[in-house]
Amino acid sequence: MGVGWRPAMQAALYGGAGFFVREREGPADHFRTSVHASPMFAGALARLVVRVDAELGHPPAFDLVDVGAGRGELITALLASLPADLTGRIRATAVEVAPRPAGLDPAVRWLRTVPAEITGLLVATEWLDNVPLDVVETDEHGRLRKVLVDPATGTETPGPAADPADLFWTSRWWPGPGRIEIGWPRDAAWAEAVGSVRRGVALCVDYGHVKADRPVLGTLTGYRQGRQVHPVPDGSCDVTAHVAIDSAACAAGVPYRMVRQREALRALGVDGSRPPLELARTDPGGYLRALSNAGAAAELTDPDGLGGHWWLCHTIGLGDRGTMLW
């Protein structure tokens, strides 16, 4: 008996034994994100934090909120990368449905929901792609029908007509026939998160697409132990789909900027160019370190990999200066 992909994903990812709530393993055991690829990613975000803090006038308390925090890897790396004059004012919060990991800095709050009022930076790195969504397909009569899935096997069957809310979203954001991943649940989740920021910046980093370049066959897939696999919503693997990033951007209702990670990281000081060969002669150890850093930076900025991710940045209460943070 099939169910819609949205409830199937909800149970598989966030249910009692779901992929993201199991204690014995974390997301890093199954897929590699920018956070896991190199500490240079956290270093770049730390420089963004410093810039946001300056634009806010160095408030007595600066909220640093990591949504979809995994096992706390990013928030831990960020705190270690910030200058001493800022760390004393940081209120660090990790938002995650999994239990609090052992050994996490006790100064980091561990919550299941986004705090109600934030002054500072909210960052969501590869979170929206795991917000459950439904899938619809065009049938032989040109009608959109919901796709049903067997949670035990991942086998799909055609279901009933698409819901009115799905049709409304599709008509604006994913027109045309084919396989469509309904983005409004992600829009709602992101708008709610952005709405918690009273002054500062909300930043979404994720893989996605825009209206002019929607994938005809969709993007829904699974990951297990570092390999892409068939998406079976039984809790054994990650189930993910690319984000309709332009739709999420508009849903928040506040000014935004969208750039690729490659552009954003380069503006924040991540450079993948090779060090000069002369350095190998004058400082061999320094050359090897610089070469390693260049390799890590190249991975983070590769346009066909992590560098192709979108950075969606909303500024709240910063005026026109907010668009010049990188």
C-alpha positions as CSV (number, residue, x, y, z in Angstrom):
1,M,0.0,0.0,0.0
2,G,1.6,3.3,-1.1
3,V,1.6,6.6,0.7
4,G,2.6,10.1,-0.5
5,W,6.3,10.9,-0.5
6,R,5.9,13.6,2.1
7,P,4.6,11.4,5.0
8,A,6.9,8.7,3.9
9,M,9.9,11.0,4.2
10,Q,8.7,12.4,7.5
11,A,8.6,8.9,9.0
12,A,11.8,7.7,7.4
13,L,13.9,10.7,8.4
14,Y,12.3,12.0,11.6
15,G,10.2,9.1,13.0
16,G,11.0,7.1,16.1
17,A,13.8,5.2,14.4
18,G,14.3,7.7,11.6
19,F,17.6,8.3,9.7
20,F,18.3,11.7,11.5
21,V,17.3,10.7,15.0
22,R,19.4,7.5,15.5
23,E,22.1,7.9,18.1
24,R,24.5,5.3,17.0
25,E,25.5,7.2,13.8
26,G,25.3,10.6,12.3
27,P,24.7,12.1,8.9
28,A,28.5,12.4,8.3
29,D,28.6,8.6,8.2
30,H,26.5,8.7,5.0
31,F,27.2,11.8,3.0
32,R,29.8,14.6,2.8
33,T,28.8,18.2,3.1
34,S,30.9,21.5,2.9
35,V,31.0,21.3,6.7
36,H,32.8,17.9,6.6
37,A,34.9,18.7,3.6
38,S,37.2,21.3,5.2
39,P,37.4,23.7,8.2
40,M,37.8,26.4,5.6
41,F,34.0,26.4,5.2
42,A,33.5,27.2,8.9
43,G,36.3,29.8,8.7
44,A,34.5,31.6,5.9
45,L,31.2,31.6,7.8
46,A,33.1,32.9,10.8
47,R,34.2,35.9,8.7
48,L,30.6,36.4,7.7
49,V,29.7,36.4,11.4
50,V,32.2,39.1,12.1
51,R,30.8,41.2,9.3
52,V,27.2,40.8,10.5
53,D,28.3,41.7,14.1
54,A,29.8,44.9,12.8
55,E,26.7,45.8,10.9
56,L,24.6,45.2,14.0
57,G,26.8,47.5,16.0
58,H,28.4,44.8,18.1
59,P,25.3,43.9,20.2
60,P,25.7,42.7,23.8
61,A,24.5,39.3,22.8
62,F,24.9,37.8,19.3
63,D,22.8,34.8,18.4
64,L,24.5,32.2,16.3
65,V,21.9,29.6,15.3
66,D,22.7,26.4,13.3
67,V,19.5,24.8,11.9
68,G,19.9,21.1,11.0
69,A,23.0,21.0,13.1
70,G,23.7,17.3,12.6
71,R,26.0,16.3,15.5
72,G,27.1,19.9,16.1
73,E,30.1,19.9,13.7
74,L,29.5,23.3,12.2
75,I,28.6,25.2,15.4
76,T,31.7,23.7,17.1
77,A,33.9,24.7,14.3
78,L,32.4,28.2,14.1
79,L,32.9,28.8,17.8
80,A,36.6,27.8,17.5
81,S,37.1,30.1,14.5
82,L,35.6,33.3,16.0
83,P,37.8,36.1,17.5
84,A,38.0,36.3,21.2
85,D,36.3,39.7,21.5
86,L,33.2,38.1,19.9
87,T,33.0,34.7,21.5
88,G,32.1,36.2,24.9
89,R,29.0,37.7,23.4
90,I,27.9,34.7,21.3
91,R,24.7,32.8,22.2
92,A,25.1,29.6,20.3
93,T,22.1,27.4,19.5
94,A,22.0,24.1,17.6
95,V,18.6,23.1,16.2
96,E,18.2,19.4,15.5
97,V,15.7,16.6,16.1
98,A,18.5,14.1,17.1
99,P,19.5,13.8,20.8
100,R,22.3,16.1,22.0
101,P,25.7,14.5,21.2
102,A,28.0,13.7,24.0
103,G,30.9,16.0,24.4
104,L,29.3,19.1,22.9
105,D,30.3,22.4,24.4
106,P,27.8,23.0,27.3
107,A,27.6,26.6,26.2
108,V,25.7,25.4,23.1
109,R,21.9,25.2,23.5
110,W,20.4,22.1,21.8
111,L,16.8,22.7,20.7
112,R,14.3,21.0,18.4
113,T,12.9,24.2,17.1
114,V,14.3,27.6,16.0
115,P,14.4,30.2,18.8
116,A,11.6,32.7,18.6
117,E,13.8,35.9,18.5
118,I,17.2,36.1,16.9
119,T,19.7,39.0,16.7
120,G,22.7,37.7,14.7
121,L,23.1,35.0,12.2
122,L,20.8,32.0,11.4
123,V,22.5,29.4,9.1
124,A,20.9,26.3,7.6
125,T,23.4,24.1,5.8
126,E,21.8,21.4,3.7
127,W,18.6,21.4,5.8
128,L,15.9,22.4,3.4
129,D,16.7,19.4,1.1
130,N,15.6,17.1,3.9
131,V,12.3,18.9,4.6
132,P,9.8,16.3,3.4
133,L,7.8,17.0,0.2
134,D,5.4,15.3,-2.1
135,V,6.0,14.4,-5.7
136,V,3.5,14.6,-8.6
137,E,3.7,13.4,-12.2
138,T,1.8,14.2,-15.4
139,D,-0.4,11.3,-16.5
140,E,-1.3,10.3,-20.1
141,H,-4.2,12.7,-20.0
142,G,-2.0,15.7,-19.0
143,R,-3.3,15.7,-15.4
144,L,-1.0,16.0,-12.3
145,R,-1.3,13.0,-10.0
146,K,0.4,12.4,-6.7
147,V,3.1,9.7,-6.7
148,L,2.7,7.1,-4.0
149,V,5.6,5.0,-2.6
150,D,5.8,1.7,-0.7
151,P,7.9,2.6,2.4
152,A,9.4,-0.9,2.5
153,T,10.6,-1.1,-1.1
154,G,10.6,2.4,-2.6
155,T,8.3,1.1,-5.4
156,E,6.2,3.9,-6.8
157,T,2.6,3.9,-8.1
158,P,0.3,6.6,-9.5
159,G,-2.0,8.0,-6.9
160,P,-4.9,10.5,-6.8
161,A,-5.1,13.9,-8.3
162,A,-2.7,16.5,-7.0
163,D,-3.9,18.6,-4.1
164,P,-5.1,22.2,-4.8
165,A,-2.1,23.6,-2.8
166,D,0.2,21.5,-4.9
167,L,-1.4,22.7,-8.1
168,F,-1.2,26.3,-7.0
169,W,2.5,26.1,-6.2
170,T,3.2,24.2,-9.4
171,S,1.5,26.7,-11.6
172,R,3.8,29.5,-10.3
173,W,7.1,27.7,-9.7
174,W,7.2,24.5,-11.8
175,P,5.1,24.9,-14.9
176,G,5.1,22.2,-17.6
177,P,4.7,18.5,-17.6
178,G,7.0,15.9,-16.1
179,R,7.9,14.8,-12.5
180,I,7.6,17.6,-10.1
181,E,8.8,17.9,-6.5
182,I,6.4,20.2,-4.6
183,G,8.4,22.9,-2.9
184,W,5.8,24.7,-0.7
185,P,6.6,22.7,2.5
186,R,10.2,23.9,2.2
187,D,9.0,27.5,1.5
188,A,6.9,27.4,4.7
189,A,9.7,26.0,6.8
190,W,12.2,28.5,5.5
191,A,9.8,31.5,5.9
192,E,9.2,30.5,9.5
193,A,12.9,30.2,10.2
194,V,13.6,33.6,8.6
195,G,10.7,35.1,10.5
196,S,12.6,34.4,13.8
197,V,15.4,36.8,12.9
198,R,14.6,40.2,14.3
199,R,17.9,41.8,13.1
200,G,20.7,40.2,11.2
201,V,21.0,37.6,8.5
202,A,19.4,34.3,7.6
203,L,21.5,32.1,5.4
204,C,20.5,28.9,3.5
205,V,23.2,26.9,1.9
206,D,21.9,24.0,-0.2
207,Y,21.9,22.3,-3.6
208,G,19.0,23.5,-5.7
209,H,17.6,24.8,-8.9
210,V,15.7,27.8,-10.2
211,K,12.5,28.1,-12.4
212,A,14.4,28.4,-15.7
213,D,16.3,25.2,-15.0
214,R,13.9,22.7,-13.3
215,P,14.9,19.1,-13.8
216,V,12.3,17.3,-15.9
217,L,12.8,14.0,-14.1
218,G,13.2,15.4,-10.6
219,T,16.0,14.9,-8.1
220,L,14.7,12.7,-5.3
221,T,17.4,10.2,-4.3
222,G,19.0,8.4,-1.3
223,Y,22.4,8.2,0.3
224,R,23.9,5.5,2.4
225,Q,27.5,5.1,3.6
226,G,28.8,7.6,1.1
227,R,27.0,6.2,-1.9
228,Q,24.0,7.3,-3.9
229,V,21.3,4.7,-3.6
230,H,17.6,4.1,-4.6
231,P,15.5,6.2,-2.2
232,V,13.7,3.7,0.0
233,P,11.9,5.6,2.8
234,D,12.4,2.9,5.5
235,G,14.8,4.8,7.7
236,S,17.9,3.0,6.3
237,C,19.2,5.9,4.1
238,D,19.0,9.6,3.7
239,V,16.2,10.7,1.4
240,T,16.7,14.1,-0.2
241,A,15.6,16.3,-3.1
242,H,17.1,19.5,-4.5
243,V,15.5,22.8,-3.3
244,A,13.5,25.1,-5.5
245,I,15.7,27.9,-4.1
246,D,14.0,30.8,-5.9
247,S,10.6,29.8,-4.5
248,A,12.0,29.6,-0.9
249,A,13.7,33.0,-1.4
250,C,10.4,34.7,-2.3
251,A,8.4,32.9,0.4
252,A,10.4,34.6,3.2
253,G,9.1,38.0,2.2
254,V,12.3,40.0,3.0
255,P,15.2,41.2,0.8
256,Y,17.5,38.5,-0.4
257,R,20.6,37.7,-2.5
258,M,21.3,34.4,-4.2
259,V,24.7,33.4,-5.4
260,R,26.6,30.2,-5.9
261,Q,28.9,28.9,-3.2
262,R,31.9,29.4,-5.4
263,E,31.3,33.1,-5.6
264,A,30.3,33.5,-1.9
265,L,33.4,31.6,-0.6
266,R,35.8,33.5,-2.8
267,A,34.4,36.8,-1.5
268,L,34.9,35.5,2.0
269,G,38.6,34.6,1.4
270,V,38.5,31.0,0.2
271,D,41.0,30.7,-2.7
272,G,41.6,27.5,-4.6
273,S,44.6,28.7,-6.6
274,R,47.9,26.8,-6.3
275,P,50.7,28.4,-4.3
276,P,53.7,29.7,-6.3
277,L,56.4,27.1,-7.0
278,E,59.0,29.5,-5.6
279,L,57.5,28.8,-2.1
280,A,58.5,25.2,-2.5
281,R,62.1,26.2,-2.7
282,T,62.1,28.8,0.1
283,D,59.7,27.1,2.5
284,P,58.9,23.5,1.6
285,G,56.7,22.9,4.6
286,G,54.7,26.0,4.0
287,Y,54.3,25.1,0.4
288,L,52.8,21.7,1.3
289,R,50.4,23.3,3.7
290,A,49.4,25.9,1.1
291,L,49.0,23.2,-1.5
292,S,46.7,21.2,0.9
293,N,44.6,24.3,1.6
294,A,44.3,25.0,-2.1
295,G,43.0,21.5,-2.6
296,A,40.4,21.9,0.1
297,A,39.4,25.3,-1.3
298,A,39.1,23.8,-4.8
299,E,36.7,21.2,-3.5
300,L,34.6,23.7,-1.7
301,T,34.4,26.0,-4.8
302,D,34.2,23.3,-7.6
303,P,31.2,24.5,-9.8
304,D,30.3,20.9,-10.6
305,G,30.3,19.9,-6.9
306,L,30.0,21.8,-3.6
307,G,30.8,25.1,-5.3
308,G,27.6,24.8,-7.3
309,H,25.4,25.0,-4.1
310,W,23.3,28.1,-3.6
311,W,23.8,30.6,-0.9
312,L,20.4,32.3,-0.2
313,C,21.0,35.3,2.1
314,H,18.2,37.4,3.7
315,T,19.0,40.6,5.5
316,I,16.7,41.9,8.2
317,G,17.1,45.3,9.8
318,L,20.4,46.1,8.1
319,G,19.3,48.4,5.4
320,D,21.1,48.4,2.1
321,R,24.4,47.4,3.7
322,G,23.1,44.0,4.3
323,T,23.5,43.1,0.6
324,M,27.2,43.8,0.7
325,L,28.2,41.3,3.4
326,W,30.3,39.4,0.8
